[in-house]
Amino acid sequence: MEIEKNYRINSLFEFYQPLLTKKQNDYLELYYGEDYSLGEIAENFHVSRQAVYDNIKRTESILEDYEEKLHLYAEFQARNRQADEIQQYVRSHYPADAKLNDLVSHLESLEEE
């Protein structure tokens, strides 16, 4: 469960990071991206461990609120699922159609960016 939460927060952070303050960015980047402990972050910023914890929890809530309102991450996931279905269908039903397979390959390359 903790891995899923970390993945979700990191994903939301990717989408909504420009909307966060510098401090929120710094704390989340260190905590989720660099795997710093609360104590290490507190020491680096000369604040209490509790202050770091509160800021991270508040920022997680802000990210979830942005997603609830804007749905960028959910729509990204839906597009990726749809693209995967298209790719599987084309590969299994139209393996000899060079143009269609080129389009699917291009779609795959867009997903990786």
Order of alpha helices (4+ residues) and beta strands (2+ residues): alpha-alpha-alpha-alpha-alpha-alpha
